[in-house]
Amino acid sequence: MMKLQCLLTVYFLFSSLMICAQDDSLHYIHGLPHMDEDSSMQSGAPDVAPFDKHVSVSVEQLPPAIVKTLNSGDQYNGWENASMSLDKNTKLYWLHFTTDSLRRSYGFHKDGSPVRVEEKVDVD
């Protein structure tokens, strides 16, 4: 009886090792794990917002809330002469000021709340 029990234990141990030792579909690409059936592989173009979605807008096309915000702050003096655009992807209105060697871009939501300020210094 003891011999049968040892034989069955060895059999189950080897069979479980054989199951665990099967070839895995995991391999490494550029140091990152990748499986053959991985659905995260990129196909086609990467998920990047298109840059051609900026449409020029005039002062008359700006929402009244943005005009109110622009008229209330000294930092926006001369905003009427700035170039303005609407990003159709994010629905943000952008104003671009250029003074001396500094270019500032202000982003606004439709409700007039400022979102972002970008500054770029042109080096001549």
PyMOL commands that set and color helices and strands:
alter all, ss='L'
color gray80, all
select helices_A, chain A and resi 2-20+59-61+64-72+74-76+79-81
alter helices_A, ss='H'
color red, helices_A
select strands_A, chain A and resi 26-29+32-35+54-56+83-87+92-99+102-108+114-121
alter strands_A, ss='S'
color yellow, strands_A
deselect
rebuild
show_as cartoon
